[in-house]
């Protein structure tokens, strides 16, 4: 239980999209709610729409998608 709590806190504090300050928790929620591609995650969260045009967050989103969808299998 403590591990889940620590992970939850880190997810809220860790920014995936630095330009828009979007935390990992928001990205994970979009994936749990059905987003299956980077474009779908970006549309649901606003990630990738900042000054860098998604150059920094796209690889992080791809990794989260792979990790979370792999767990579903």
PDB file with one MODEL, atoms N, CA, C and O in Angstrom:
MODEL        1
ATOM      1  N   UNK A   1       0.825  -1.201   0.000  1.00  0.00           N
ATOM      2  CA  UNK A   1       0.000   0.000   0.000  1.00  0.00           C
ATOM      3  C   UNK A   1       0.866   1.261   0.000  1.00  0.00           C
ATOM      4  O   UNK A   1       0.567   2.229  -0.700  1.00  0.00           O
ATOM      5  N   UNK A   2       1.937   1.241   0.786  1.00  0.00           N
ATOM      6  CA  UNK A   2       2.825   2.400   0.837  1.00  0.00           C
ATOM      7  C   UNK A   2       3.436   2.665  -0.533  1.00  0.00           C
ATOM      8  O   UNK A   2       3.601   3.818  -0.930  1.00  0.00           O
ATOM      9  N   UNK A   3       3.775   1.589  -1.259  1.00  0.00           N
ATOM     10  CA  UNK A   3       4.343   1.737  -2.607  1.00  0.00           C
ATOM     11  C   UNK A   3       3.352   2.446  -3.527  1.00  0.00           C
ATOM     12  O   UNK A   3       3.738   3.336  -4.284  1.00  0.00           O
ATOM     13  N   UNK A   4       2.082   2.058  -3.467  1.00  0.00           N
ATOM     14  CA  UNK A   4       1.056   2.697  -4.303  1.00  0.00           C
ATOM     15  C   UNK A   4       0.909   4.170  -3.964  1.00  0.00           C
ATOM     16  O   UNK A   4       0.758   5.011  -4.850  1.00  0.00           O
ATOM     17  N   UNK A   5       0.955   4.477  -2.659  1.00  0.00           N
ATOM     18  CA  UNK A   5       0.830   5.867  -2.218  1.00  0.00           C
ATOM     19  C   UNK A   5       2.011   6.686  -2.718  1.00  0.00           C
ATOM     20  O   UNK A   5       1.832   7.796  -3.219  1.00  0.00           O
ATOM     21  N   UNK A   6       3.221   6.142  -2.583  1.00  0.00           N
ATOM     22  CA  UNK A   6       4.406   6.844  -3.066  1.00  0.00           C
ATOM     23  C   UNK A   6       4.343   7.057  -4.569  1.00  0.00           C
ATOM     24  O   UNK A   6       4.681   8.136  -5.056  1.00  0.00           O
ATOM     25  N   UNK A   7       3.913   6.040  -5.310  1.00  0.00           N
ATOM     26  CA  UNK A   7       3.800   6.159  -6.764  1.00  0.00           C
ATOM     27  C   UNK A   7       2.756   7.209  -7.135  1.00  0.00           C
ATOM     28  O   UNK A   7       2.953   7.985  -8.070  1.00  0.00           O
ATOM     29  N   UNK A   8       1.658   7.228  -6.406  1.00  0.00           N
ATOM     30  CA  UNK A   8       0.596   8.202  -6.667  1.00  0.00           C
ATOM     31  C   UNK A   8       1.091   9.630  -6.433  1.00  0.00           C
ATOM     32  O   UNK A   8       0.789  10.533  -7.214  1.00  0.00           O
ATOM     33  N   UNK A   9       1.843   9.826  -5.369  1.00  0.00           N
ATOM     34  CA  UNK A   9       2.385  11.151  -5.069  1.00  0.00           C
ATOM     35  C   UNK A   9       3.377  11.567  -6.152  1.00  0.00           C
ATOM     36  O   UNK A   9       3.341  12.699  -6.635  1.00  0.00           O
ATOM     37  N   UNK A  10       4.263  10.647  -6.529  1.00  0.00           N
ATOM     38  CA  UNK A  10       5.235  10.952  -7.587  1.00  0.00           C
ATOM     39  C   UNK A  10       4.539  11.268  -8.906  1.00  0.00           C
ATOM     40  O   UNK A  10       4.966  12.160  -9.639  1.00  0.00           O
ATOM     41  N   UNK A  11       3.465  10.534  -9.209  1.00  0.00           N
ATOM     42  CA  UNK A  11       2.725  10.783 -10.453  1.00  0.00           C
ATOM     43  C   UNK A  11       2.137  12.188 -10.470  1.00  0.00           C
ATOM     44  O   UNK A  11       2.077  12.823 -11.523  1.00  0.00           O
ATOM     45  N   UNK A  12       1.704  12.676  -9.314  1.00  0.00           N
ATOM     46  CA  UNK A  12       1.132  14.024  -9.249  1.00  0.00           C
ATOM     47  C   UNK A  12       2.203  15.098  -9.361  1.00  0.00           C
ATOM     48  O   UNK A  12       1.949  16.187  -9.875  1.00  0.00           O
ATOM     49  N   UNK A  13       3.410  14.787  -8.875  1.00  0.00           N
ATOM     50  CA  UNK A  13       4.489  15.777  -8.857  1.00  0.00           C
ATOM     51  C   UNK A  13       5.342  15.774 -10.121  1.00  0.00           C
ATOM     52  O   UNK A  13       5.926  16.798 -10.475  1.00  0.00           O
ATOM     53  N   UNK A  14       5.419  14.639 -10.800  1.00  0.00           N
ATOM     54  CA  UNK A  14       6.288  14.503 -11.968  1.00  0.00           C
ATOM     55  C   UNK A  14       5.595  15.047 -13.210  1.00  0.00           C
ATOM     56  O   UNK A  14       4.548  14.547 -13.620  1.00  0.00           O
ATOM     57  N   UNK A  15       6.182  16.061 -13.794  1.00  0.00           N
ATOM     58  CA  UNK A  15       5.603  16.674 -14.993  1.00  0.00           C
ATOM     59  C   UNK A  15       6.079  15.930 -16.235  1.00  0.00           C
ATOM     60  O   UNK A  15       7.279  15.763 -16.452  1.00  0.00           O
ATOM     61  N   UNK A  16       5.126  15.489 -17.043  1.00  0.00           N
ATOM     62  CA  UNK A  16       5.450  14.861 -18.325  1.00  0.00           C
ATOM     63  C   UNK A  16       5.602  15.953 -19.371  1.00  0.00           C
ATOM     64  O   UNK A  16       6.579  15.979 -20.120  1.00  0.00           O
ATOM     65  N   UNK A  17       4.636  16.848 -19.415  1.00  0.00           N
ATOM     66  CA  UNK A  17       4.683  17.982 -20.345  1.00  0.00           C
ATOM     67  C   UNK A  17       5.137  19.205 -19.544  1.00  0.00           C
ATOM     68  O   UNK A  17       4.368  19.781 -18.773  1.00  0.00           O
ATOM     69  N   UNK A  18       6.384  19.582 -19.741  1.00  0.00           N
ATOM     70  CA  UNK A  18       6.932  20.706 -18.982  1.00  0.00           C
ATOM     71  C   UNK A  18       6.304  22.033 -19.404  1.00  0.00           C
ATOM     72  O   UNK A  18       6.049  22.891 -18.560  1.00  0.00           O
ATOM     73  N   UNK A  19       6.055  22.206 -20.685  1.00  0.00           N
ATOM     74  CA  UNK A  19       5.513  23.474 -21.188  1.00  0.00           C
ATOM     75  C   UNK A  19       4.147  23.797 -20.574  1.00  0.00           C
ATOM     76  O   UNK A  19       3.865  24.948 -20.240  1.00  0.00           O
ATOM     77  N   UNK A  20       3.313  22.778 -20.432  1.00  0.00           N
ATOM     78  CA  UNK A  20       1.955  22.972 -19.916  1.00  0.00           C
ATOM     79  C   UNK A  20       1.812  22.479 -18.471  1.00  0.00           C
ATOM     80  O   UNK A  20       0.718  22.517 -17.908  1.00  0.00           O
ATOM     81  N   UNK A  21       2.916  22.016 -17.870  1.00  0.00           N
ATOM     82  CA  UNK A  21       2.937  21.530 -16.485  1.00  0.00           C
ATOM     83  C   UNK A  21       1.903  20.423 -16.245  1.00  0.00           C
ATOM     84  O   UNK A  21       1.187  20.438 -15.244  1.00  0.00           O
ATOM     85  N   UNK A  22       1.836  19.469 -17.173  1.00  0.00           N
ATOM     86  CA  UNK A  22       0.875  18.380 -17.059  1.00  0.00           C
ATOM     87  C   UNK A  22       1.551  17.198 -16.371  1.00  0.00           C
ATOM     88  O   UNK A  22       2.544  16.673 -16.873  1.00  0.00           O
ATOM     89  N   UNK A  23       1.018  16.779 -15.226  1.00  0.00           N
ATOM     90  CA  UNK A  23       1.651  15.707 -14.467  1.00  0.00           C
ATOM     91  C   UNK A  23       1.386  14.318 -15.054  1.00  0.00           C
ATOM     92  O   UNK A  23       0.443  14.105 -15.816  1.00  0.00           O
ATOM     93  N   UNK A  24       2.252  13.392 -14.668  1.00  0.00           N
ATOM     94  CA  UNK A  24       2.126  12.004 -15.112  1.00  0.00           C
ATOM     95  C   UNK A  24       0.765  11.424 -14.721  1.00  0.00           C
ATOM     96  O   UNK A  24       0.219  10.598 -15.453  1.00  0.00           O
ATOM     97  N   UNK A  25       0.212  11.840 -13.586  1.00  0.00           N
ATOM     98  CA  UNK A  25      -1.097  11.339 -13.150  1.00  0.00           C
ATOM     99  C   UNK A  25      -2.178  11.658 -14.184  1.00  0.00           C
ATOM    100  O   UNK A  25      -3.063  10.836 -14.423  1.00  0.00           O
ATOM    101  N   UNK A  26      -2.118  12.826 -14.792  1.00  0.00           N
ATOM    102  CA  UNK A  26      -3.107  13.233 -15.794  1.00  0.00           C
ATOM    103  C   UNK A  26      -2.972  12.391 -17.059  1.00  0.00           C
ATOM    104  O   UNK A  26      -3.970  11.999 -17.663  1.00  0.00           O
ATOM    105  N   UNK A  27      -1.736  12.117 -17.453  1.00  0.00           N
ATOM    106  CA  UNK A  27      -1.492  11.290 -18.632  1.00  0.00           C
ATOM    107  C   UNK A  27      -2.007   9.875 -18.385  1.00  0.00           C
ATOM    108  O   UNK A  27      -2.671   9.290 -19.241  1.00  0.00           O
ATOM    109  N   UNK A  28      -1.698   9.329 -17.210  1.00  0.00           N
ATOM    110  CA  UNK A  28      -2.152   7.968 -16.872  1.00  0.00           C
ATOM    111  C   UNK A  28      -3.678   7.892 -16.840  1.00  0.00           C
ATOM    112  O   UNK A  28      -4.262   6.902 -17.281  1.00  0.00           O
ATOM    113  N   UNK A  29      -4.319   8.931 -16.321  1.00  0.00           N
ATOM    114  CA  UNK A  29      -5.783   8.950 -16.269  1.00  0.00           C
ATOM    115  C   UNK A  29      -6.376   8.919 -17.682  1.00  0.00           C
ATOM    116  O   UNK A  29      -7.360   8.223 -17.930  1.00  0.00           O
ATOM    117  N   UNK A  30      -5.776   9.672 -18.599  1.00  0.00           N
ATOM    118  CA  UNK A  30      -6.258   9.682 -19.985  1.00  0.00           C
ATOM    119  C   UNK A  30      -6.132   8.294 -20.603  1.00  0.00           C
ATOM    120  O   UNK A  30      -7.014   7.855 -21.341  1.00  0.00           O
ATOM    121  N   UNK A  31      -5.034   7.605 -20.299  1.00  0.00           N
ATOM    122  CA  UNK A  31      -4.835   6.260 -20.835  1.00  0.00           C
ATOM    123  C   UNK A  31      -5.849   5.292 -20.219  1.00  0.00           C
ATOM    124  O   UNK A  31      -6.426   4.464 -20.924  1.00  0.00           O
ATOM    125  N   UNK A  32      -6.062   5.397 -18.915  1.00  0.00           N
ATOM    126  CA  UNK A  32      -7.067   4.540 -18.258  1.00  0.00           C
ATOM    127  C   UNK A  32      -8.465   4.812 -18.804  1.00  0.00           C
ATOM    128  O   UNK A  32      -9.313   3.920 -18.811  1.00  0.00           O
ATOM    129  N   UNK A  33      -8.709   6.044 -19.261  1.00  0.00           N
ATOM    130  CA  UNK A  33     -10.015   6.421 -19.805  1.00  0.00           C
ATOM    131  C   UNK A  33     -10.155   6.129 -21.289  1.00  0.00           C
ATOM    132  O   UNK A  33     -11.150   6.512 -21.905  1.00  0.00           O
ATOM    133  N   UNK A  34      -9.158   5.446 -21.877  1.00  0.00           N
ATOM    134  CA  UNK A  34      -9.323   4.981 -23.246  1.00  0.00           C
ATOM    135  C   UNK A  34      -8.394   5.539 -24.300  1.00  0.00           C
ATOM    136  O   UNK A  34      -8.429   5.078 -25.442  1.00  0.00           O
ATOM    137  N   UNK A  35      -7.561   6.515 -23.964  1.00  0.00           N
ATOM    138  CA  UNK A  35      -6.614   7.034 -24.953  1.00  0.00           C
ATOM    139  C   UNK A  35      -5.608   5.933 -25.279  1.00  0.00           C
ATOM    140  O   UNK A  35      -5.024   5.342 -24.370  1.00  0.00           O
ATOM    141  N   UNK A  36      -5.399   5.653 -26.558  1.00  0.00           N
ATOM    142  CA  UNK A  36      -4.529   4.549 -26.971  1.00  0.00           C
ATOM    143  C   UNK A  36      -3.383   4.985 -27.874  1.00  0.00           C
ATOM    144  O   UNK A  36      -2.533   4.171 -28.237  1.00  0.00           O
ATOM    145  N   UNK A  37      -3.357   6.257 -28.236  1.00  0.00           N
ATOM    146  CA  UNK A  37      -2.275   6.779 -29.066  1.00  0.00           C
ATOM    147  C   UNK A  37      -1.778   8.084 -28.452  1.00  0.00           C
ATOM    148  O   UNK A  37      -2.448   8.685 -27.612  1.00  0.00           O
ATOM    149  N   UNK A  38      -0.603   8.508 -28.881  1.00  0.00           N
ATOM    150  CA  UNK A  38      -0.064   9.780 -28.398  1.00  0.00           C
ATOM    151  C   UNK A  38      -1.027  10.914 -28.737  1.00  0.00           C
ATOM    152  O   UNK A  38      -1.278  11.787 -27.906  1.00  0.00           O
ATOM    153  N   UNK A  39      -1.563  10.901 -29.948  1.00  0.00           N
ATOM    154  CA  UNK A  39      -2.507  11.965 -30.365  1.00  0.00           C
ATOM    155  C   UNK A  39      -3.743  11.996 -29.464  1.00  0.00           C
ATOM    156  O   UNK A  39      -4.224  13.069 -29.100  1.00  0.00           O
ATOM    157  N   UNK A  40      -4.252  10.817 -29.106  1.00  0.00           N
ATOM    158  CA  UNK A  40      -5.431  10.758 -28.230  1.00  0.00           C
ATOM    159  C   UNK A  40      -5.098  11.282 -26.837  1.00  0.00           C
ATOM    160  O   UNK A  40      -5.900  11.997 -26.236  1.00  0.00           O
ATOM    161  N   UNK A  41      -3.922  10.933 -26.321  1.00  0.00           N
ATOM    162  CA  UNK A  41      -3.501  11.438 -25.011  1.00  0.00           C
ATOM    163  C   UNK A  41      -3.341  12.949 -25.069  1.00  0.00           C
ATOM    164  O   UNK A  41      -3.772  13.661 -24.162  1.00  0.00           O
ATOM    165  N   UNK A  42      -2.719  13.435 -26.139  1.00  0.00           N
ATOM    166  CA  UNK A  42      -2.525  14.878 -26.282  1.00  0.00           C
ATOM    167  C   UNK A  42      -3.861  15.612 -26.370  1.00  0.00           C
ATOM    168  O   UNK A  42      -4.029  16.676 -25.775  1.00  0.00           O
ATOM    169  N   UNK A  43      -4.803  15.048 -27.106  1.00  0.00           N
ATOM    170  CA  UNK A  43      -6.123  15.681 -27.230  1.00  0.00           C
ATOM    171  C   UNK A  43      -6.850  15.708 -25.892  1.00  0.00           C
ATOM    172  O   UNK A  43      -7.536  16.680 -25.574  1.00  0.00           O
ATOM    173  N   UNK A  44      -6.704  14.649 -25.111  1.00  0.00           N
ATOM    174  CA  UNK A  44      -7.406  14.550 -23.839  1.00  0.00           C
ATOM    175  C   UNK A  44      -6.780  15.414 -22.747  1.00  0.00           C
ATOM    176  O   UNK A  44      -7.470  15.833 -21.818  1.00  0.00           O
ATOM    177  N   UNK A  45      -5.471  15.686 -22.853  1.00  0.00           N
ATOM    178  CA  UNK A  45      -4.776  16.357 -21.754  1.00  0.00           C
ATOM    179  C   UNK A  45      -4.221  17.738 -22.090  1.00  0.00           C
ATOM    180  O   UNK A  45      -3.954  18.530 -21.186  1.00  0.00           O
ATOM    181  N   UNK A  46      -4.044  18.034 -23.368  1.00  0.00           N
ATOM    182  CA  UNK A  46      -3.409  19.285 -23.757  1.00  0.00           C
ATOM    183  C   UNK A  46      -1.897  19.176 -23.847  1.00  0.00           C
ATOM    184  O   UNK A  46      -1.226  20.139 -24.220  1.00  0.00           O
ATOM    185  N   UNK A  47      -1.354  18.015 -23.509  1.00  0.00           N
ATOM    186  CA  UNK A  47       0.095  17.804 -23.614  1.00  0.00           C
ATOM    187  C   UNK A  47       0.511  17.940 -25.078  1.00  0.00           C
ATOM    188  O   UNK A  47      -0.240  17.589 -25.988  1.00  0.00           O
ATOM    189  N   UNK A  48       1.704  18.448 -25.282  1.00  0.00           N
ATOM    190  CA  UNK A  48       2.216  18.589 -26.637  1.00  0.00           C
ATOM    191  C   UNK A  48       1.800  19.861 -27.331  1.00  0.00           C
ATOM    192  O   UNK A  48       2.194  20.098 -28.473  1.00  0.00           O
ATOM    193  N   UNK A  49       1.006  20.689 -26.664  1.00  0.00           N
ATOM    194  CA  UNK A  49       0.529  21.917 -27.304  1.00  0.00           C
ATOM    195  C   UNK A  49       1.277  23.151 -26.817  1.00  0.00           C
ATOM    196  O   UNK A  49       0.866  24.282 -27.077  1.00  0.00           O
ATOM    197  N   UNK A  50       2.372  22.923 -26.113  1.00  0.00           N
ATOM    198  CA  UNK A  50       3.146  24.045 -25.589  1.00  0.00           C
ATOM    199  C   UNK A  50       4.202  24.529 -26.556  1.00  0.00           C
ATOM    200  O   UNK A  50       4.175  24.206 -27.744  1.00  0.00           O
ATOM    201  N   UNK A  51       5.110  25.290 -26.046  1.00  0.00           N
ATOM    202  CA  UNK A  51       6.136  25.932 -26.852  1.00  0.00           C
ATOM    203  C   UNK A  51       7.048  24.987 -27.612  1.00  0.00           C
ATOM    204  O   UNK A  51       7.531  25.335 -28.690  1.00  0.00           O
ATOM    205  N   UNK A  52       7.297  23.792 -27.073  1.00  0.00           N
ATOM    206  CA  UNK A  52       8.225  22.888 -27.765  1.00  0.00           C
ATOM    207  C   UNK A  52       7.514  22.019 -28.795  1.00  0.00           C
ATOM    208  O   UNK A  52       8.160  21.264 -29.522  1.00  0.00           O
ATOM    209  N   UNK A  53       6.190  22.119 -28.862  1.00  0.00           N
ATOM    210  CA  UNK A  53       5.438  21.345 -29.854  1.00  0.00           C
ATOM    211  C   UNK A  53       5.431  19.853 -29.597  1.00  0.00           C
ATOM    212  O   UNK A  53       5.220  19.064 -30.518  1.00  0.00           O
ATOM    213  N   UNK A  54       5.663  19.454 -28.345  1.00  0.00           N
ATOM    214  CA  UNK A  54       5.621  18.035 -27.996  1.00  0.00           C
ATOM    215  C   UNK A  54       6.948  17.311 -28.126  1.00  0.00           C
ATOM    216  O   UNK A  54       7.010  16.098 -27.922  1.00  0.00           O
ATOM    217  N   UNK A  55       8.013  18.032 -28.461  1.00  0.00           N
ATOM    218  CA  UNK A  55       9.307  17.361 -28.635  1.00  0.00           C
ATOM    219  C   UNK A  55       9.807  16.731 -27.340  1.00  0.00           C
ATOM    220  O   UNK A  55      10.466  15.691 -27.374  1.00  0.00           O
ATOM    221  N   UNK A  56       9.503  17.348 -26.195  1.00  0.00           N
ATOM    222  CA  UNK A  56       9.976  16.804 -24.918  1.00  0.00           C
ATOM    223  C   UNK A  56       9.041  15.747 -24.350  1.00  0.00           C
ATOM    224  O   UNK A  56       9.510  14.762 -23.780  1.00  0.00           O
ATOM    225  N   UNK A  57       7.742  15.924 -24.489  1.00  0.00           N
ATOM    226  CA  UNK A  57       6.811  15.015 -23.817  1.00  0.00           C
ATOM    227  C   UNK A  57       6.384  13.816 -24.656  1.00  0.00           C
ATOM    228  O   UNK A  57       5.981  12.796 -24.099  1.00  0.00           O
ATOM    229  N   UNK A  58       6.461  13.912 -25.961  1.00  0.00           N
ATOM    230  CA  UNK A  58       5.996  12.801 -26.799  1.00  0.00           C
ATOM    231  C   UNK A  58       6.682  11.483 -26.462  1.00  0.00           C
ATOM    232  O   UNK A  58       5.993  10.471 -26.333  1.00  0.00           O
ATOM    233  N   UNK A  59       8.022  11.444 -26.311  1.00  0.00           N
ATOM    234  CA  UNK A  59       8.647  10.166 -25.944  1.00  0.00           C
ATOM    235  C   UNK A  59       8.188   9.648 -24.578  1.00  0.00           C
ATOM    236  O   UNK A  59       8.068   8.439 -24.381  1.00  0.00           O
ATOM    237  N   UNK A  60       7.935  10.552 -23.645  1.00  0.00           N
ATOM    238  CA  UNK A  60       7.471  10.141 -22.311  1.00  0.00           C
ATOM    239  C   UNK A  60       6.051   9.579 -22.397  1.00  0.00           C
ATOM    240  O   UNK A  60       5.726   8.595 -21.734  1.00  0.00           O
ATOM    241  N   UNK A  61       5.213  10.208 -23.216  1.00  0.00           N
ATOM    242  CA  UNK A  61       3.848   9.713 -23.402  1.00  0.00           C
ATOM    243  C   UNK A  61       3.880   8.340 -24.055  1.00  0.00           C
ATOM    244  O   UNK A  61       3.149   7.436 -23.647  1.00  0.00           O
ATOM    245  N   UNK A  62       4.723   8.181 -25.068  1.00  0.00           N
ATOM    246  CA  UNK A  62       4.843   6.880 -25.739  1.00  0.00           C
ATOM    247  C   UNK A  62       5.245   5.794 -24.748  1.00  0.00           C
ATOM    248  O   UNK A  62       4.704   4.689 -24.783  1.00  0.00           O
ATOM    249  N   UNK A  63       6.189   6.105 -23.865  1.00  0.00           N
ATOM    250  CA  UNK A  63       6.653   5.124 -22.885  1.00  0.00           C
ATOM    251  C   UNK A  63       5.529   4.766 -21.908  1.00  0.00           C
ATOM    252  O   UNK A  63       5.334   3.592 -21.593  1.00  0.00           O
ATOM    253  N   UNK A  64       4.796   5.763 -21.432  1.00  0.00           N
ATOM    254  CA  UNK A  64       3.677   5.490 -20.526  1.00  0.00           C
ATOM    255  C   UNK A  64       2.608   4.650 -21.211  1.00  0.00           C
ATOM    256  O   UNK A  64       2.059   3.729 -20.607  1.00  0.00           O
ATOM    257  N   UNK A  65       2.309   4.961 -22.463  1.00  0.00           N
ATOM    258  CA  UNK A  65       1.338   4.163 -23.217  1.00  0.00           C
ATOM    259  C   UNK A  65       1.805   2.713 -23.308  1.00  0.00           C
ATOM    260  O   UNK A  65       1.039   1.790 -23.030  1.00  0.00           O
ATOM    261  N   UNK A  66       3.057   2.518 -23.695  1.00  0.00           N
ATOM    262  CA  UNK A  66       3.595   1.149 -23.817  1.00  0.00           C
ATOM    263  C   UNK A  66       3.535   0.412 -22.487  1.00  0.00           C
ATOM    264  O   UNK A  66       3.097  -0.737 -22.429  1.00  0.00           O
ATOM    265  N   UNK A  67       3.975   1.070 -21.420  1.00  0.00           N
ATOM    266  CA  UNK A  67       4.005   0.445 -20.097  1.00  0.00           C
ATOM    267  C   UNK A  67       2.596   0.065 -19.622  1.00  0.00           C
ATOM    268  O   UNK A  67       2.368  -1.051 -19.156  1.00  0.00           O
ATOM    269  N   UNK A  68       1.673   0.997 -19.746  1.00  0.00           N
ATOM    270  CA  UNK A  68       0.322   0.756 -19.226  1.00  0.00           C
ATOM    271  C   UNK A  68      -0.462  -0.235 -20.087  1.00  0.00           C
ATOM    272  O   UNK A  68      -1.185  -1.079 -19.558  1.00  0.00           O
ATOM    273  N   UNK A  69      -0.324  -0.136 -21.406  1.00  0.00           N
ATOM    274  CA  UNK A  69      -1.059  -1.058 -22.279  1.00  0.00           C
ATOM    275  C   UNK A  69      -0.489  -2.466 -22.193  1.00  0.00           C
ATOM    276  O   UNK A  69      -1.226  -3.440 -22.345  1.00  0.00           O
ATOM    277  N   UNK A  70       0.804  -2.584 -21.952  1.00  0.00           N
ATOM    278  CA  UNK A  70       1.434  -3.894 -21.787  1.00  0.00           C
ATOM    279  C   UNK A  70       0.883  -4.596 -20.549  1.00  0.00           C
ATOM    280  O   UNK A  70       0.687  -5.812 -20.554  1.00  0.00           O
ATOM    281  N   UNK A  71       0.634  -3.825 -19.488  1.00  0.00           N
ATOM    282  CA  UNK A  71       0.090  -4.399 -18.247  1.00  0.00           C
ATOM    283  C   UNK A  71      -1.328  -4.925 -18.446  1.00  0.00           C
ATOM    284  O   UNK A  71      -1.764  -5.840 -17.747  1.00  0.00           O
ATOM    285  N   UNK A  72      -2.051  -4.332 -19.415  1.00  0.00           N
ATOM    286  CA  UNK A  72      -3.429  -4.763 -19.673  1.00  0.00           C
ATOM    287  C   UNK A  72      -3.493  -6.139 -20.340  1.00  0.00           C
ATOM    288  O   UNK A  72      -4.496  -6.842 -20.214  1.00  0.00           O
ATOM    289  N   UNK A  73      -2.441  -6.519 -21.038  1.00  0.00           N
ATOM    290  CA  UNK A  73      -2.434  -7.790 -21.778  1.00  0.00           C
ATOM    291  C   UNK A  73      -2.315  -8.984 -20.863  1.00  0.00           C
ATOM    292  O   UNK A  73      -2.295 -10.122 -21.333  1.00  0.00           O
TER     293      UNK A  73
ENDMDL
END
